């Protein structure tokens, strides 16, 4: 019986020693310089997933369109292109001009090599009424532009144009009208 207590005591001491050696993985709470796009869309993803609204979704690819009412099974995938436009990357900390006005915020790139050229966040009081994002990637053989618009509880649009030398132009647009 005494041997059992000794083993149990040794096990508990070992467990405490191991747990005290683990590294605290909390990241420092660094204030974002720019609006937290990723955080905003993570909240929207949770809200829309819980509400499960019907969406009138229209997809246009090179002029050919298709429209149908759907339930979005994965809002994270659906809005990922918006979340990916977050400006709060350490290397971009001083890369955008910030213009604040009564209607919201406008971020404009100071570095022409960055993909995200401009983000406009429109507000009514403290409520966000829309987010508009303009992106562009360009090099000698490829040019891509992307226009993203999001209106909470109403509509989202994704419009992309790709021009590839020797292949041509490819365009697509997704309009998602969120039904109450």
C-alpha contacts under 8 A as a table, 3 or more apart, distances in Angstrom:
res1	aa1	res2	aa2	distance
1	X	4	X	5.23
1	X	5	X	6.64
2	X	5	X	5.21
2	X	6	X	6.29
3	X	6	X	5.05
3	X	7	X	6.27
4	X	7	X	5.26
4	X	8	X	6.19
5	X	8	X	5.06
5	X	9	X	6.00
6	X	9	X	5.10
6	X	10	X	6.11
7	X	10	X	5.08
7	X	11	X	6.07
8	X	11	X	5.05
8	X	12	X	6.25
9	X	12	X	5.18
9	X	13	X	6.22
10	X	13	X	5.15
10	X	14	X	6.07
11	X	14	X	5.12
11	X	15	X	6.07
12	X	15	X	5.01
12	X	16	X	6.16
13	X	16	X	5.17
13	X	17	X	6.15
14	X	17	X	5.07
14	X	18	X	6.18
15	X	18	X	5.23
15	X	19	X	6.18
16	X	19	X	5.21
16	X	20	X	6.15
17	X	20	X	5.29
17	X	21	X	6.45
18	X	21	X	5.23
18	X	22	X	6.83
19	X	22	X	5.56
32	X	35	X	7.01
32	X	36	X	6.88
32	X	88	X	6.12
33	X	88	X	6.73
33	X	93	X	6.84
34	X	87	X	6.44
34	X	88	X	6.08
35	X	87	X	7.74
35	X	88	X	7.86
36	X	39	X	5.29
36	X	40	X	6.16
36	X	86	X	6.64
36	X	87	X	7.72
36	X	88	X	7.08
37	X	40	X	5.08
37	X	41	X	6.18
37	X	82	X	7.61
37	X	83	X	6.01
37	X	85	X	6.97
37	X	86	X	4.99
37	X	87	X	7.53
38	X	41	X	5.30
38	X	42	X	6.06
38	X	82	X	7.75
38	X	83	X	4.51
38	X	84	X	6.93
38	X	85	X	7.55
38	X	86	X	5.56
39	X	42	X	5.06
39	X	43	X	6.36
39	X	83	X	7.90
40	X	43	X	5.35
40	X	44	X	6.37
41	X	44	X	4.75
41	X	45	X	5.95
41	X	79	X	7.30
41	X	82	X	7.22
41	X	83	X	5.79
42	X	45	X	5.05
42	X	46	X	6.35
42	X	76	X	7.71
42	X	83	X	7.53
43	X	46	X	5.18
43	X	47	X	6.12
44	X	47	X	4.98
44	X	48	X	5.90
45	X	48	X	5.28
45	X	49	X	5.89
45	X	75	X	5.41
45	X	76	X	5.83
45	X	79	X	7.46
46	X	49	X	5.15
46	X	50	X	6.22
47	X	50	X	5.28
47	X	51	X	6.19
48	X	51	X	4.97
48	X	52	X	5.71
48	X	53	X	6.94
48	X	75	X	7.01
49	X	52	X	5.19
49	X	74	X	7.51
49	X	75	X	6.30
52	X	71	X	6.75
52	X	72	X	7.34
53	X	71	X	6.50
53	X	72	X	7.88
53	X	178	X	6.60
53	X	179	X	6.15
53	X	180	X	6.55
54	X	69	X	6.52
54	X	70	X	5.68
54	X	71	X	5.01
54	X	72	X	7.53
54	X	178	X	6.32
54	X	179	X	5.49
54	X	180	X	7.63
55	X	69	X	5.51
55	X	70	X	5.30
55	X	71	X	6.13
55	X	72	X	7.28
55	X	176	X	5.97
55	X	177	X	5.43
55	X	178	X	4.62
55	X	179	X	5.74
56	X	67	X	7.07
56	X	68	X	5.74
56	X	69	X	4.38
56	X	70	X	6.43
56	X	175	X	7.99
56	X	176	X	5.73
56	X	177	X	5.02
56	X	178	X	6.56
56	X	179	X	7.27
57	X	67	X	5.59
57	X	68	X	5.55
57	X	69	X	6.03
57	X	70	X	6.90
57	X	174	X	7.09
57	X	175	X	5.71
57	X	176	X	4.49
57	X	177	X	6.34
58	X	65	X	6.86
58	X	66	X	5.66
58	X	67	X	4.19
58	X	68	X	6.62
58	X	173	X	7.96
58	X	174	X	5.74
58	X	175	X	5.13
58	X	176	X	6.46
59	X	65	X	5.52
59	X	66	X	5.40
59	X	67	X	6.38
59	X	172	X	7.23
59	X	173	X	5.74
59	X	174	X	4.63
59	X	175	X	6.55
60	X	63	X	5.85
60	X	64	X	5.37
60	X	65	X	4.12
60	X	66	X	6.50
60	X	172	X	5.35
60	X	173	X	5.06
60	X	174	X	6.48
61	X	64	X	5.26
61	X	65	X	6.36
61	X	170	X	7.74
61	X	171	X	5.83
61	X	172	X	4.29
61	X	173	X	6.57
62	X	170	X	6.14
62	X	171	X	5.08
62	X	172	X	6.07
63	X	171	X	7.88
63	X	172	X	7.95
72	X	75	X	6.18
72	X	78	X	7.62
74	X	77	X	5.59
74	X	78	X	6.42
75	X	78	X	4.77
75	X	79	X	6.00
76	X	79	X	5.46
76	X	80	X	5.63
77	X	80	X	5.12
78	X	81	X	7.63
79	X	82	X	5.46
79	X	83	X	6.57
80	X	83	X	5.01
80	X	84	X	6.02
81	X	84	X	5.23
81	X	85	X	6.79
82	X	85	X	5.45
82	X	86	X	7.83
82	X	148	X	7.19
83	X	86	X	6.03
85	X	116	X	6.92
85	X	133	X	7.69
86	X	89	X	7.54
87	X	92	X	6.77
87	X	93	X	7.93
88	X	92	X	6.80
88	X	93	X	6.68
89	X	92	X	5.29
89	X	93	X	6.47
90	X	93	X	5.33
91	X	94	X	7.96
92	X	95	X	4.96
92	X	96	X	7.57
93	X	96	X	7.68
95	X	109	X	5.92
95	X	110	X	5.30
95	X	111	X	6.12
96	X	107	X	5.83
96	X	108	X	5.27
96	X	109	X	4.37
96	X	110	X	5.26
96	X	111	X	7.69
97	X	106	X	7.97
97	X	107	X	5.52
97	X	108	X	5.15
97	X	109	X	6.24
97	X	110	X	6.45
98	X	105	X	7.00
98	X	106	X	5.89
98	X	107	X	4.84
98	X	108	X	6.80
99	X	105	X	5.69
99	X	106	X	5.09
99	X	107	X	6.46
100	X	104	X	6.01
100	X	105	X	4.65
100	X	106	X	6.57
101	X	104	X	5.41
101	X	105	X	6.30
102	X	123	X	7.99
103	X	122	X	5.55
103	X	123	X	5.26
103	X	124	X	6.51
104	X	120	X	7.56
104	X	121	X	5.50
104	X	122	X	4.60
104	X	123	X	5.00
104	X	124	X	7.89
105	X	120	X	5.82
105	X	121	X	5.14
105	X	122	X	6.63
106	X	118	X	7.10
106	X	119	X	5.69
106	X	120	X	4.42
106	X	121	X	6.32
107	X	118	X	5.43
107	X	119	X	5.09
107	X	120	X	6.42
108	X	117	X	5.87
108	X	118	X	4.51
108	X	119	X	6.71
109	X	112	X	6.75
109	X	114	X	7.21
109	X	116	X	7.14
109	X	117	X	5.17
109	X	118	X	6.29
111	X	114	X	5.86
112	X	115	X	7.95
112	X	117	X	7.61
113	X	137	X	8.00
114	X	117	X	6.86
114	X	137	X	7.89
115	X	135	X	5.33
115	X	136	X	5.18
115	X	137	X	5.51
116	X	119	X	7.68
116	X	133	X	7.45
116	X	134	X	6.14
116	X	135	X	4.28
116	X	136	X	6.51
117	X	133	X	7.83
117	X	134	X	5.59
117	X	135	X	5.20
117	X	136	X	6.77
118	X	133	X	5.87
118	X	134	X	5.18
118	X	135	X	7.04
119	X	131	X	7.15
119	X	132	X	5.64
119	X	133	X	4.51
119	X	134	X	6.39
120	X	131	X	5.72
120	X	132	X	5.06
120	X	133	X	6.51
121	X	128	X	7.04
121	X	129	X	7.83
121	X	130	X	6.02
121	X	131	X	4.60
121	X	132	X	6.54
122	X	128	X	5.90
122	X	129	X	5.53
122	X	130	X	5.17
122	X	131	X	6.26
123	X	126	X	6.37
123	X	127	X	5.45
123	X	128	X	4.35
123	X	129	X	5.15
123	X	130	X	7.09
124	X	127	X	5.30
124	X	128	X	6.39
124	X	129	X	6.43
128	X	131	X	7.65
128	X	152	X	7.60
129	X	151	X	5.91
129	X	152	X	6.56
130	X	149	X	7.06
130	X	150	X	5.41
130	X	151	X	4.49
130	X	152	X	6.75
131	X	148	X	7.89
131	X	149	X	5.73
131	X	150	X	5.15
131	X	151	X	6.74
132	X	147	X	7.33
132	X	148	X	5.61
132	X	149	X	4.56
132	X	150	X	6.56
133	X	146	X	7.88
133	X	147	X	5.80
133	X	148	X	4.97
133	X	149	X	6.52
134	X	145	X	7.50
134	X	146	X	5.86
134	X	147	X	4.85
134	X	148	X	6.55
135	X	145	X	5.70
135	X	146	X	5.06
135	X	147	X	6.58
136	X	143	X	7.37
136	X	144	X	5.54
136	X	145	X	4.41
136	X	146	X	6.30
137	X	142	X	7.74
137	X	143	X	5.73
137	X	144	X	5.19
137	X	145	X	6.61
138	X	141	X	7.94
138	X	142	X	5.74
138	X	143	X	4.31
138	X	144	X	6.34
139	X	142	X	5.35
139	X	143	X	6.34
141	X	164	X	5.80
141	X	165	X	5.26
142	X	162	X	7.35
142	X	163	X	5.82
142	X	164	X	4.68
142	X	165	X	6.55
143	X	162	X	5.76
143	X	163	X	5.10
143	X	164	X	6.53
144	X	160	X	7.14
144	X	161	X	5.63
144	X	162	X	4.39
144	X	163	X	6.32
145	X	160	X	5.68
145	X	161	X	5.36
145	X	162	X	6.64
146	X	158	X	7.21
146	X	159	X	5.65
146	X	160	X	4.45
146	X	161	X	6.61
147	X	157	X	7.82
147	X	158	X	6.00
147	X	159	X	5.14
147	X	160	X	6.48
148	X	156	X	7.55
148	X	157	X	5.62
148	X	158	X	4.75
148	X	159	X	6.42
149	X	155	X	7.96
149	X	156	X	5.51
149	X	157	X	5.02
149	X	158	X	6.68
150	X	155	X	6.05
150	X	156	X	4.37
150	X	157	X	6.49
151	X	154	X	5.43
151	X	155	X	5.09
151	X	156	X	6.05
152	X	155	X	6.75
153	X	178	X	6.16
153	X	179	X	7.87
153	X	180	X	7.46
154	X	177	X	5.93
154	X	178	X	4.98
154	X	179	X	7.09
155	X	175	X	7.20
155	X	176	X	5.51
155	X	177	X	4.50
155	X	178	X	5.61
156	X	174	X	7.96
156	X	175	X	5.92
156	X	176	X	5.20
156	X	177	X	6.71
157	X	173	X	7.12
157	X	174	X	5.53
157	X	175	X	4.59
157	X	176	X	6.37
158	X	173	X	5.47
158	X	174	X	5.08
158	X	175	X	6.68
159	X	171	X	7.61
159	X	172	X	5.93
159	X	173	X	4.28
159	X	174	X	6.48
160	X	171	X	5.72
160	X	172	X	5.48
160	X	173	X	6.31
161	X	169	X	7.05
161	X	170	X	5.83
161	X	171	X	4.42
161	X	172	X	6.64
162	X	169	X	5.59
162	X	170	X	5.16
162	X	171	X	6.30
163	X	167	X	7.71
163	X	168	X	5.58
163	X	169	X	4.36
163	X	170	X	6.42
164	X	167	X	5.39
164	X	168	X	5.32
164	X	169	X	6.43
165	X	168	X	6.03
